[in-house]
Amino acid sequence: MSDFTHLLRPNNFDDLVGQEHLSSPTSPLRVLCEKGVLGHSFFFGPAGCGKTSIARVIAKKMDMPFYEFNATSLKVEQLRKIFEQYKNALQKPLIFIDEVHRLAKNQQEVLLPVMENNSVLIIGASTENPFFSLTSAIRSRSMLFELHHISNEALFKLLDKALLNSKLTCTVSGSEEVLLACNDDAKDYLVASSGGDARAMLKLLEFASNIDTNITLDILKSLRPNALSAGSSEAGVHYDLTSAMIKSIRGSDADAGIYYLARLIDGGESAEFIARRLVILASEDIGNANPQALTLTTSAMTSVGKIGYPEARIILAQAVIYLCASPKSNSAYEAINKALNTVNNGVMLEIPKHLKQTGDGYLYPHDFGGFVKQSYMSKCLKFVELKDIGYEKKMKDWLISITNIEK
């Protein structure tokens, strides 16, 4: 059986399916690559969206030897051997590291010197934003590009390309080779059930072709009974359903929240993804109006990861109803956004001497019954605006009472 993913791997930017914001002739990534001045870069996006394919296209376009690693199994000695091999070479290699967010600190430190002198080109990929796990030194020497789920329209184009490719054949009846056949229902399911993941679609097609070259919906469903995590038969439905569930919970409509939860589950959405969204909502939209919301949703996230469907649906339903019935406050969300905006605009206050590790004059609140007035910022800045909602009102009243701040 042929490896469909390998045979259909793009050879240039024009062959790439989806990710037009990176592959179009005017995209910054492509322009830098074609000029031969692309710097160290990190790609992040969902599985099967083309991160490795783009890295290979870059290596081919810039005429660079390509070395592919996975951070989970990468050894420092492997890197050093390549660095030494190309130490005085006229041609520098491209080192591609998948799951780059899993790089250990010592592995990152080994990369720094070659990133600084540009003796190699480092490209990393991850399904998570790697900048949160990479050191500031590596971040400052690289660029970040986001990839998205591949649209259904693009997947249909890739599927048609696969079916018309004479290389993608299956051996039947001894040595006889035939092209694949796929009816419209089967095509629709191949795309709809793959959740924007091109690799998943091609793998399903590959497995089905090993059963019969005339691929039917029944064969596909026997191999993949439910859709993958994106879970939509139309482009954008996955995100729209998630958005509708979140907004319904934010609006305290329990029936709507449960309905959209059911739609997501029925569409094959992973329980872990739904649970993560509920944890975020617990802090963003409920916060300290009901602090237990974060505890309950975090517990739900742990539980569904261990239990899975079908029972996970009950845990998710409990969490959704609880969040709908909780008082809402976005004060924490607003406070951190204001503070980050202030820092990003260059407001860097000097830390008061008595708050530093070696500073004198710090008043230990517990020596004063739990609270004592003293300065904690060299300039008065206001970010937190607690609301008169749920438990948050108690927090606000307590702060007012101990600090004698007028409402």
N, C-alpha and C positions, 0 to 999 in steps of 0.2 A: 504493500500500500504506500502511495506517495505521501510525503509530508507537505500538505497543502500550504501551511503557514510559510514554510521555507521557500517553496516554489513561487509563491505569490509575493514574496518580499519585494518592496519597491527598490528600484535602482537609482532614482533621482527624485527631486522635489515634486516634479509634475506627476510622478506615479503614486505619490502619497494619497491615501484616502482619508478625507476629513482633515481637521487641523489646518484649515486654509489660512488662519491668522499667523501660522508659522511657515507654511509652504508656498504661499502666493509670491509672485515675483517681487512685490514691493514690501514683503514682510521683513522686519529688522533682522530676524534670525537668518533668513535666506540671503539677504543682501550682505551681511557680515561674512557669511560662509563663502559666498561666491567671490568676495574680495580677498578671501584668505586671511581675514583678520578676526575671526570669531574667537572670543576668549572662553575661559572656563565657564561651563554652564551646567545648570541643574534643571531637569524636567520633572514635573510632578503632575499626576493625573490618574484616572482610574485604569484598571487592568485592561490590556488589549486595545489601548487607544493609539499606539504607535511610537512610544518613547524609544524603544530599542531600534525600531526601523529608522527613525529620524537620525539617531546617532550614527547608524551605519551609512546613511545617505551623506551625512556630513563628512565622515571619514573618506568616502569615495570621492566626493566633490573636492575635498582639500588634499587628496592623494596622500593619506596618512595610514600607516599600519594600524589595524584595529585590534585592540585587546579587550576582551569582555570578562568581567568578574561580577560576583555577587558578594555584597558586603558581609553576608552571614558566613561565608566560607573563605573570604579573602585573607591571605597571609601577608604580613609585611614583607617577608623575604621575596615573595613573588613580585611585589612592586619594585623593590630595590634592584632586583635582577634586571628588570626592564629599564629602569633609570640608568643603570650602569651600561647596559647594552647601547643605549642611544646618547650616552654622555657627550660624545664628540661627533655625533652623526649630523649630516646636513639635513636629514629628514627626521621630524619628530613624530612620535606615535600618538594615537588617540586612545586613552584609557577610559573605558566605559564601565561604570560601577552601578549595578542595579541594587535596589533596596538600600540606597545610599544613606537613608536616615538611621540605619543600623551600624554605621561606621563607629568603631570605638575611638576613644580619644587618641590613643597611640597611633592608630591608622590615619587619623586626620593630621596628626603632627608630621607624619612621614610625607604627606602630600604637600604640605606648606612650602618647602623649599623649591620644589619643581613648579609649583603654581606661581611662585614669586619670580623665578627666572624664565618661566615659559618654555622650559625644555621639553615639556609634554603638554598635551591638551587633555584636561580632565572634564569628562561629562558624566554626571550622575543622574539617576532616575529613581523615582519612588512613587508609590500610590499616596503618600502623605507629603505634606509640605516639608521638605527637608531642612529649610532654613531654621526651624525651631530646634533641630538637633545638631546642627553644624555650629562650629565655633565662629565667633565674630571675625576672626582672621581669615577663615575660608570664605565667609559671606562677603567680605569686603573685596575679595579677589575674583568674584564670579557673578554671573547673571542668573536670574530665575525665570523660567518659562512654564506657564501652566497649559496643560492639555485637557481636553474635555471628552466626554463620551462621544463616540462617533455617531452621527445622526443616522436615522433609518434610511434616508435617501442615499447617503454615502455607502451604507452597508449593502443596499440593493445593487449599487454599481459594482461593488467588490464581488458580490455573489455572482452577478452576470459575467464578470470577468473570469471568475473561477470556473463557471460552467462552460465557457467558451474556450478555455485554455486546454489545448490538446495534450499538455503534459500531465494534466490531472486525470489520469485514467486508472481504472481498476482492472486487474487481471482476473478474468473469469473463464471458465471452461478450458483450463490449461493455459495456453499462451495467448488466447484471444484478448484483445484490448478494445474497450468501447468507451465512448464519451458518456458523461453523466447526464441523466435526465431528471428534471425536478419540476413538478407541477406548481401552479400558482399558490395553492394552499400550503404546500411544503415550503415554498420560498418565503411566504409571509411569516410562517412559524420560525424559520431559521433566523430571520431578522428580528422579529418581535421578541423572541425568547432569549436573545443574546444580550439584551440590555446595553447596547452601545459598545460591546466588546467584540472587536473584529476577530481576535484569536479564538474566542469561544465559538463564534459562528463557523469559522473554518474548521475547527476541530469537530464540531457536531456533524458538519458536512462530510468530513473525512471518515468518521466512525460509521455514519450511515451508508456511505458508498462501499464500505467493506462488507456490508450486509447485502446490498442490492444496488446496482447501478441505476435503477429506476427508483429514485428516492421519493417516498410518500410521507404524508403527515403522520400516519400510524407508526412508521419506522422511527421518525424523529421523536415522537412523543414516548416511544418505548425507551429511548435513550435519555431524553430530557423531559420528564413529566411536567415540570413547572419551569416558568421563566426564571432567568437569573436575576440578580439583585436589582437591576434598573427597572425591571418588571413593567414595561409599557409596550403597547403595540403601536403607539404613535409617538413621534418625536416630541419631547417636552412633557409628556403626560407624567412621567416619573417625578419630575420636579414640581409639576402643578399639583399632583396629589399630596406630596410632602408639604408644599406650601399651604394647601387648603387645610390639611390636618393641623398644622402649627397655628394658623390664623384662627381656626375654629376653637382650639384650646385657649388661645389668647383671649378670644371673645367669650369664653366660658359657656360654649354650646356643647354640652356633653354628647348629645345625639349626633351632631355633625362630626365631632371629633372621632367618635366610634365608627361612623360610617366610612370616613376617609381612611381610618386605620384598617378597616376590613378590606377596602379597595387595594391598599398597599399590600396587605398580606395575600390576598387573592391573586395579585399580580406577580407574586414571587419575591417581594421585597424581603431582604434579610432582616431577621429579628434584631440583630445587633445594630444595623443601621438605624432602624426606627428607635431603638432604645437610646442610642447616642443623641439623636435629635431631641428626645424628651429630656435628657439630662441637660442639654444646652438651654432648652426652654425653661427648665426649672430655675435656672439662675438668671436668665435674661429677662423673663417676663413675670416671674413670681418672686424670686429673690428672698429678701428678708421679710416680706409680707407673710410668708409661711416657710421658714427655713427647713422644715421637714420635707419639703418637696424635693430638694436636692438629695437628701438621704434616701428617700423612697425610690427615686428614679435611678440613682446609682446602684441601689440594691437590685432593681429590676434589670438593669444592664448586665450585672453580674449573673443574675439568675437565668436570663434568656440565653446567655452564652453557654451555660452549662446544660440547659434543658433542651433548647431547640423546639421547633414546631413538632406536633401541633399544640402542645401544652403552653408554649411561649405566648400564644395569642391571648391567653387568660391574664398572664402577668402584664402584658402590654396594655390590655383593656383596663385593668385596675389602675395602672399608672395614668392613662389618659383621663379616666373619670376623676381621679384624685386631683390632677392638674386643672381640669376644667372647674372643679368645685373649690379651688383655692383662690384666695384674694391675690390680686395682681399688683406687682410693682416692678418697674424697670430702673430703679434708682442705682443699683450696682452697675448695670449696663451703661447707663448714662455717665456715672462717675468715672469709670475707667476710661471711657472714650474721651471725656473732657481732659483727664489727666494725661493720657497719651498724646492728645493733640497739643497740649501745653508743652510737653517734653519735646515733641517733634518740631515745634516752633522755636526751639532753642532756649527755653527757660530752664536753666540748670542752676538751681539754688545751692549756695554753699551750705554744707551740713553744719549745724551749730556745734561748737566745740564739745559741749557737754553730752552730745549724742554719739560722738565718735568712741571707738573702742578704748582709746587711751585718754579720753577727755575727763576733766574734773567738773564737779558741780552738778552732776546728774542727780535728780531727786527720784528715789525709788518709790513709786506710787503705793506699794504695799506697806511702806513705813508710815503712810499717811491715811490709812484706812481704805486704800484702793484707788484714790485719786488725789492729785496735787497739781496745781496750775504751774506750768512751765512752758517755754517755747519749744516747739518741735520743727518749725520751719523758719528760715531767715526772712521770709516774706509771707504775708498772709494770703493764701490761695484757697479758693472754695470750689470743691468738686462734688461733695456729697450732699444731696438734698433728700433727706428721708421723708417719706410720705405718711399721712395719717391713715394707713391701711393695715389691717391685720396686726401681726406681731411687730411689724415695722414701726407702728405708732408707739408701742411700748419702748422700743429702742430709742426712738426720737425723744420721748418724754424723759427717759432716763438720762440721756446725754444733756438735755436741757437742765435737768434738776441738779446735776453734779457740776456743770460748768457755768450755771447761772446765765446762760445765753437766752435772750428773749426770743420768743417764737416769731 
